[in-house]
Amino acid sequence: MEAPKTSDIIIIAGNSHPELANLIAKRLGVSIGQCAIYHRSNRETMFQIGDSVRGKDIFIIQTGTKDVNNNIMEMLIMAYALKTSSANSIVGVIPYLPYSKQCKMRKRGAVVTKLVAQMMVKSGMNHIITMDLHQKEIQGFFDCPVDNLRASPFLLQYVQESIPDYRNAVIVARNPGSAKKATSYAERLRLGIAVIHGEQKESDADEVDGRYSPPTVPRSRTMDAGVGVPIHIAKEKPPINVVGDVGGRIAIMVDDMIDDVQSFVAAAEVLKERGAYKIYALATHGLLSSDAPRLIEDSPIDEVVVTNTIPHELQKMQCHKIKTVDISILLAEAIRRIHNKESMSYLFRNVTLED
């Protein structure tokens, strides 16, 4: 039997990132499917399909942006409309998964990523393509296959081709939590690593909400003996420090996302004080919220390099330090392979369990 051709691929694009959808469609040599998604005067989302999708394999391209709740509702409505129109399969191409940072229980909060994942599956999606999830374990929230692609090969190529004298660089983990990612980059570039410890940030465990109030002491022999629930000792943030030598070196900070850049700016100032003569920040997802462009422009950071998983053209107009790496070829190849029922392992070559 002849394998399906790329001309059989039907791509439906939401409103979140039309530029990326056009790039992917161009690389596949197809046009974006006829559809309309818009908001009525009462802000309800409307979706209309222009062509028949009965028995077809559909790929929905929608990413998370600062208008995150509209992005999610558009995606769910599109998937459900395609499902009820008898589409054969619906694959969600979601380069940046919305709410992916809320993947752990925080006090009396909720694991919102789990909720979003379940809604996607219920709406009709039976396969997800995404990039650099905040935590790899998020894949387990979905009751369907998830391909978590990596942007690191593109960022590594940028380092090798666009950073002069990158051999004199050191990969910097902005906090101990990102040390594993920094180690992966350092091993591939054969460079050293440094870790910033003692970053000043509010800890969720330090909030006073009554959870650590002493329990009522019941009248029993056990409690009378003085045995009770130990009180949590309050955390004391250590002074900020850099573990590793960055003096006279190029410092390259790596992370999965750049949103609120204040922590990056604070880390860059410390690295500058320790003698780093050039500072780069690399990340897959560039949300760059609020006044991030101004903060970057006024900071010691020389370049912020992000991929185009999230639109940030407006931010680039406000700050000349922001550079973009195009990853549309990776998403296009993933779509082609899934459509043709080919192995995806080629896209994960040289990726280890520690990445």
SERONU-834320 format. One record per atom (N, C-alpha, C): x, y, z. Coordinates in steps of 0.001 Angstrom, whole numbers, plus 500000, padded with zeros to 6 digits. Layout:
REM residues N
XYZ
...
//
This chain:
REM residues 355
500859498800500000
500000500000500000
500888501240500000
500535502226499198
501337503436499082
501135504309500317
502246504836500839
502180505676502035
501480506989501706
500753507562502672
500097508841502434
501119509922502109
500746510839501273
501642511927500884
501370513153501739
502350514071501733
502165515286502522
501010516121502006
500647515965500721
499525516726500177
498197516322500816
498176515143501480
496961514691502157
496816515292503553
497839515975504025
497809516542505374
496866517746505393
495994517798506388
495105518951506571
495510519660507854
495896520919507716
496330521722508859
495267522778509144
494850522840510408
493912523859510869
494662524738511870
494646526039511658
495402526955512519
494464527807513358
494791527935514641
494073528859515507
494628530264515358
494168531151516226
494584532553516149
495834532867516960
496381531870517664
497475532169518587
498778532504517882
499110531787516782
500410531989516139
500299531683514640
499617532533513875
499442532263512436
500756532225511670
501768532985512119
503061532990511413
503715531615511459
503695530983512635
504278529655512760
503493528639511933
502171528743511952
501342527824511165
501664527948509677
501850529171509199
502190529380507783
503562528805507452
504522528948508371
505857528391508147
505804526867508051
505047526247508959
504927524784508952
504246524313507665
503162524984507285
502439524599506071
503329524761504833
504115525832504804
505008526062503663
506049524969503560
506601524561504705
507617523496504691
507015522155504268
505753521942504566
505091520693504168
504548520758502746
504533521960502183
504009522119500828
502507521999500749
501815522403501813
500349522345501828
499811523723502192
498532523902501998
497883525146502403
497061524888503661
496842525927504442
496082525795505680
494610525614505347
493970524681506035
492576524351505768
491639525535505923
490564525505505131
489582526584505167
488748526489506444
488886527497507274
488096527551508497
488078528996508991
487177529269509886
487083530603510479
486870530448511974
487690531138512739
487526531140514198
487563532586514667
486502532980515335
486372534395515693
485536534510516962
485450535739517476
484694536000518695
483455536823518359
482345536428518919
481114537192518756
481144538402519678
480147539232519570
480113540461520379
480054540161521873
479531538995522240
479483538622523665
480727537854524095
481770537832523231
483075537228523488
483058535709523433
481960535104522979
481946533656522766
482754533326521509
483443532191521555
484273531768520422
483436530964519435
483544531320518167
482833530617517096
483855529984516156
483555528761515704
484445528058514777
483616527433513670
484017527676512432
483324527113511280
484339526465510355
484047525236509925
484921524499509019
484431524702507595
485359525059506691
484986525347505313
484823524111504449
485606523067504701
485585521861503870
485208520644504712
484848519574504038
484538518329504736
485812517728505327
485715517247506555
486854516613507218
486533515151507558
485441514647507038
485031513275507361
486114512280506946
486568511488507933
487573510469507677
488970510989507450
489218512285507682
490529512888507430
491365512949508718
492687513039508551
493608513250509672
493898514751509754
493561515358510889
493646516806511046
494727517150512072
495486518194511773
496500518712512694
496117520139513069
495869520353514365
495506521687514867
496771522351515407
497125523506514854
498300524242515327
497820525386516209
498124525294517485
497720526311518457
498709526277519607
499231527427519972
500206527495521052
499681528375522167
500367528384523289
499983529239524404
500648530598524295
499875531662524492
500413533021524479
499953533715525761
500096535036525799
499626535773526963
498095535792527042
497425535559525908
495968535424525891
495615533948526079
496097533372527169
496137531922527325
494753531290527385
493810531925528066
492491531299528223
491733531252526901
491848532286526087
491245532254524758
491918531200523884
493237531069524019
493954530048523247
493416528658523550
493196528379524832
492717527052525232
491303526808524711
490408527789524881
489023527601524443
488943527445522925
489740528224522190
489772528066520732
490179526642520358
491221526150521028
491734524815520732
490699523740521041
490030523843522170
489036522845522553
487836522869521612
487392524064521250
486238524180520361
486574523641518972
487793523953518484
488204523432517180
488243521907517193
488843521340518236
488952519881518319
487570519231518395
486699519807519191
485353519213519348
484553519322518062
484692520452517359
483988520613516087
484467519590515066
485779519344515032
486333518351514112
485888516933514497
485823516672515795
485391515354516278
483948515083515872
483081516075516074
481670515887515742
481418515946514238
482450516367513475
482348516340512013
482975515074511439
483231514096512314
483690512750511915
485102512730511353
485983513579511870
487390513483511491
487956512161511987
488864511573511232
489437510274511597
490343510397512815
491250511369512795
492135511614513937
492395513105514052
492601513551515278
492850514967515560
494125515057516379
495151515662515802
496449515808516458
496640517268516849
496857517518518126
497114518875518598
498592519188518536
498964520176517719
500355520640517639
500442521880518515
500947521695519730
500930522753520753
502373523006521191
503111523857520473
504530524059520797
504770524450522257
503953525372522779
504039525696524205
502719525330524859
502751524355525748
501540523873526405
501100524869527480
499907525454527360
499448526415528376
499336525782529756
499603526577530775
499505526168532176
500492525061532539
501524524869531746
502442523765532022
503279523990533282
503358525229533757
504117525470534993
503320525065536230
502006524953536093
501175524562537239
500948523055537222
502077522320537258
502006520858537152
502260520168538487
502321520941539567
502520520361540901
501523520980541867
501197520219542893
500281520727543905
500978521790544748
500374522955544842
500902524046545658
499909524371546752
500228523991547974
499361524234549113
497954523747548805
496977524669548836
495589524277548581
495182524613547151
496118524623546255
495851524930544856
495401523704544082
495692523707542790
495277522607541924
496380522330540904
496418521103540411
497333520733539334
496612521066538027
496737522314537605
495947522805536472
496348522113535175
497617521738535044
498066521070533825
497288519781533591
496999519071534649
496201517836534539
494813518134533992
494200519203534499
492873519596534038
492889519935532550
493886520736532127
493994521123530718
494197519888529839
495051518965530303
495313517749529532
494042516921529352
493257516779530420
492031515992530336
491004516653529422
490941517991529457
490007518692528574
490389518499527109
491684518510526825
492133518312525443
491723516935524930
491917515938525758
491567514573525353
490056514437525193
489292514995526128
487830514906526061
487281515634524834
487957516697524411
487470517470523267
487627516709521955
488493515685521956
488624514877520758
490045514644520287
491031515281520899
492415515092520473
492885513686520858
493525512995519920
494035511656520223
495537511560520033
496206512695519901
497677512730519828
498099514169520062
499197514356520787
499699515699521091
501159515790520669
501507516892519987
502906517233519705
503198518528520440
504210518520521269
504579519727522005
506095519824522068
506604520871522740
508048521078522817
508457521459524228
509503520827524706
510143521167525984
509125521468527081
508394520439527475
507479520576528605
508244521009529854
507560521770530695
508208522254531916
508704521095532775
507931520029532811
508345518779533451
507967517636532510
508882516708532286
508596515604531367
507427514746531848
507217514711533156
506160513865533705
504763514328533292
504644515531532745
503351516037532293
502750515112531232
503599514405530493
503097513479529479
502138512456530082
502345512128531345
501486511150532011
500095511675532309
499870512995532207
498540513562532439
497593513290531274
498144512970530108
497332512782528914
496975511307528731
495735511048528380
495305509684528048
495426509456526549
496492509971525964
496777509780524548
498283509946524365
498840509510523237
500287509661523028
500707511134522994
501880511407523571
502449512763523573
503884512690523074
504202513464522047
505573513582521558
506132514914522036
507061514836522977
507677516026523571
508996516308522850
508947517157521836
510124517448521017
511099518350521773
512351518380521305
513402519164521952
513878520284521032
514026521475521601
514571522601520849
516071522748521047
516658521941521937
518078522109522267
519004522006521056
518761521119520060
519672521098518906
519745522434518175
518632523144518100
518611524448517429
519367525498518246
519184525472519563
519874526434520424
521370526134520491
521720524848520491
523133524478520467
523790524936519163
523061524791518068
523590525252516784
523788526768516794
522862527484517438
523008528938517534
524275529300518308
524515528596519413
525719528864520204
526971528656519359
527018527551518627
528205527217517852
528437528155516675
527352528647516088
527500529444514868
527410530947515094
526778531391516175
526512532823516338
527159533457517556
527810532656518401
528513533232519553
530005533097519305
530674534201518986
532126534118518747
532862533641520000
533858532809519783
534682532308520887
533839531599521951
532854530798521501
531997530125522482
532766529071523280
533968528690522796
534792527733523548
535242528311524880
535196529639524996
535572530292526252
534332530574527100
533269529826526865
532016530063527582
531841529066528715
530911529390529605
530506528484530671
528981528492530710
528390527315530807
526931527201530869
526481527439532309
525503528313532484
525082528734533821
523662528262534097
523492527586535217
522151527240535708
521686528385536606
520569528988536237
520093530168536969
519703529834538409
519374528577538656
519090528098540007
519403526609540035
519519526016541209
519859524585541269
518879523693540530
517610524127540387
516616523319539701
516877523148538215
517578524109537605
517865524021536173
519264523481535905
519909522919536929
521276522397536762
521310521212535802
520254520392535784
520241519224534905
520244519649533440
519422520659533105
519392521158531723
520734521791531369
521303522567532288
522598523203532027
523686522156531817
523645521081532590
524623520005532440
524517519360531063
523270519168530581
523071518584529263
523687519456528171
523471520767528255
524061521693527274
525582521679527382
526095521697528605
527537521747528800
528220520503528242
527607519341528431
528207518105527930
528235518062526408
527197518573525791
527160518568524331
528117519585523725
528306520713524400
529233521728523904
530642521538524457
530793520560525371
532072520294526032
532599521537526741
531722522108527557
532052523305528314
531851523050529803
532313523996530614
532111523906532052
530734524411532449
530421524238533721
529104524626534232
529268525443535506
528345526385535716
528286527158536954
526824527195537399
526611527273538705
525257527278539258
525111528483540170
524043529224539974
523733530353540862
522860529835541993
523310530062543212
522604529561544385
522224530745545273
521013530659545850
520568531717546748
519788532801546056
519165532462544945
518362533447544223
517249533949545124
517049535247545145
516051535831546015
514680535695545382
513845534824545920
512476534665545445
511618534167546591
510345534423546487
509417533983547518
509216532479547412
509348531802548519
509130530358548535
507693530074548929
507078529164548184
505691528805548494
505557528256549906
506616527608550391
506545526969551709
506646527982552841
507027529249552515
507209530241553560
505941531038553850
504892530843553040
503677531593553251
502966531096554511
502366532034555254
501648531683556466
500180531540556111
499654530325556143
498245530111555807
497528529280556854
498174529060557977
497527528312559047
497778526828559025
498467526354557982
498678524910557882
499643524410558946
500534525299559402
501554524868560346
501222525294561776
499976525693562020
499586526033563381
499599524772564230
499997524876565486
500103523665566316
498743523015566511
498708521696566494
497432520991566657
496912521095568079
495594520914568213
494995520865569543
495498519623570260
495959519813571481
496556518700572216
495453517897572901
495197516692572443
494171515868573106
494676515364574455
493735515013575292
494117514508576616
494364513014576516
495576512666576301
495934511254576225
497321511088576813
497636509844577163
498941509581577747
500061509932576784
499817509685575469
500865509924574483
501215511398574409
500202512248574293
500461513672574173
500935514255575498
500440513723576585
500903514208577875
502395513960578052
502917512969577356
504337512665577465
505189513656576678
504542514588575962
505300515624575282
505626515321573837
505003514290573257
505258513947571854
504207514635570994
504624515415570037
503691516114569157
504249516210567756
503513516916566910
503959517124565533
505026518206565523
506198517895565021
507254518915565019
506874520102564149
507267521284564571
506994522499563818
508059522661562734
507627523033561516
508574523245560430
509482524434560749
510751524211560574
511700525303560789
511654526236559584
511559527528559849
511477528506558762
512759528488557934
512569528636556614
513725528663555717
514403530027555763
515699530008555659
516467531246555541
517206531214554223
516898532173553362
517529532202552049
518998532590552192
519897531797551647
521316532132551730
521639533303550817
522735533993551080
523136535076550161
523439534512548784
523112535284547764
523278534819546394
524757534580546101
525032533472545454
526417533090545210
526507532302543905
527660532362543251
527888531614542023
528854530477542321
528391529256542122
529246528081542312
529877527759540960
531152528064540824
531845527891539553
532534529183539147
533485529080538243
534284530225537826
533739530797536527
533333532070536558
532862532751535344
533729533951534996
534788534178535753
535666535324535516
536336535258534152
536196536329533358
536806536379532038
536187535411531046
534976534941531298
534320533954530446
533022534521529882
532497533838528870
531155534116528365
530177533269529168
529168533897529760
528170533175530556
526918532959529714
526488531699529611
525297531354528834
524281530713529777
523248531462530126
522184530926530978
521183530159530116
520761528988530573
519802528177529820
518612527838530710
517429527842530095
516203527471530804
515168527054529768
514029526541530239
512999526129529284
512092527284528893
512043528340529730
511115529430529475
511669530739530024
511414531832529316
511713533171529808
510401533938529818
509902534201531010
508635534921531142
508877536204531920
508900536100533225
509256537234534071
510789537296534129
511373538312533515
512828538319533325
513586538890534513
512900539275535568
513601539897536692
514654538970537292
514339537672537373
515310536728537928
516503536568536993
516270536620535682
517377536551534722
518261537789534837
517625538954534989
518386540201535117
519220540189536398
518617539727537497
519357539657538763
520538538700538643
520325537557537979
521414536599537779
522503537193536902
522108537950535875
523090538568534980
523945539598535718
523336540333536619
524091541327537391
525136540645538277
524757539513538862
525710538767539691
526852538221538835
526514537688537667
527543537145536772
528493538248536312
527943539441536069
528784540571535658
529742540948536775
529243540936538003
530093541245539166
531199540216539331
530920538960538956
531908537893539099
532888537845537919
532740538767536960
533757538882535921
533381538367534555
532118537929534352
531706537490533014
531676538699532086
532306538575530904
532380539741530021
531283539751528966
530549538648528808
529408538615527910
528394537636528484
527122538003528412
526077537198529039
524956536948528037
524602535666527863
523516535259526988
522464534521527809
521220534606527368
520137533826527973
519440533053526860
519406531714526988
518800530846525978
517596530129526581
516502530093525828
515313529373526288
514474528965525089
513650527943525298
512767527484524219
511589528420524040
510922528749525142
509689529530525073
509948530952525568
509670531932524733
509866533332525106
508545534049525301
507953533895526479
506708534617526775
506972536116526912
508038536469527638
508495537857527761
507344538786528136
506708538476529260
505524539208529680
505862540572530257
504817541371530392
504880542674531047
505939543570530413
506820544157531245
507844545080530728
509176544370530526
509126543095530141
510348542316529922
511291542961528905
510809543471527755
511742544075526794
512550545228527379
511902546074528171
512627547207528766
513656546725529778
513273545741530591
514210545219531593
515422544575530924
515190543855529836
516307543227529114
517211544291528503
516587545320527930
517353546390527277
518270547105528272
517801547266529503
518578547994530521
519482547085531336
519502545789531039
520240544824531850
521617544541531258
522475543841532007
523792543448531464
523713542314530442
522516541746530210
522378540657529248
522650541181527840
523527540496527111
523861540922525750
522870540405524719
522371539181524911
521401538615523969
520467537666524698
519191537715524311
518197536731524753
517763535962523515
518017534656523508
517744533822522337
516606532870522673
515511532979521920
514352532112522125
513889531568520773
513100530517520801
512549529963519564
511205530619519280
510638530314518129
509358530924517753
508166530042518107
508258529319519234
507094528570519717
505993529516520177
506373530732520561
505423531750521020
505703533030520230
504673533718519723
504926534958518984
505477536048519896
506533536728519446
507120537799520252
507679538916519364
507023539148518239
507488540192517319
507404541579517953
506359541830518726
506208543128519377
507350543371520355
507716542340521108
508818542477522062
510145542728521346
510332542103520183
511568542309519422
511666543742518911
510529544362518614
510536545756518182
510928546692519318
510672546263520563
510975547098521721
512369546855522271
512989545728521886
514311545381522430
515130544697521345
516257545289520990
517092544741519916
517910543535520368
517919543237521669
518714542121522182
518024540766521998
516731540762521665
515978539512521545
516182538926520153
516656537692520088
516884536985518832
515977535753518768
515618535353517562
514683534242517369
515326533125516564
515084531892516992
515512530696516264
514257529997515757
514207529725514463
513038529101513856
513080527583514030
512027527028514634
511961525571514842
510816524940514050
510302525656513060
509165525147512291
509514523870511538
510777523713511137
511172522512510391
511008521255511247
511245521369512551
511094520215513445
509622519831513591
508760520823513774
507326520549513901
506767519991512594
507228520538511463
506762520049510168
507167518592509952
508395518243510321
508856516865510162
508083515917511084
507773516391512300
506985515564513222
505592515298512655
504974516332512080
503651516163511467
503724515170510311
504733515313509462
504870514425508303
505038512979508736
505875512749509748
506140511388510196
504902510757510841
504179511521511635
502969510976512255
501919510669511187
501772511556510225
500796511344509161
501140510116508319
502426509921508055
502870508777507251
503102507520508080
502807507624509398
502981506501510323
504428505998510321
505365506943510334
506785506625510406
507273506760511847
508426506198512104
509017506275513443
509408507712513772
509207508085515033
509588509416515497
510967509412516156
511592508244516267
512839508147517024
513951508994516420
513907509229515106
514942510047514470
514963511458515053
513786511979515423
513710513326515969
514214513392517401
514384512218518025
514860512184519408
516269511604519507
516977511548518393
518322510972518418
519221511805519309
520151511122519982
521104511755520890
520433512413522096
519161512070522343
518482512572523522
518490511497524589
519045511808525751
519152510838526829
518063511078527866
517986510163528811
516959510289529842
517178511497530707
518391512017530778
518659513163531653
518282514480531018
517952514487529712
517653515760529041
516319516324529485
//
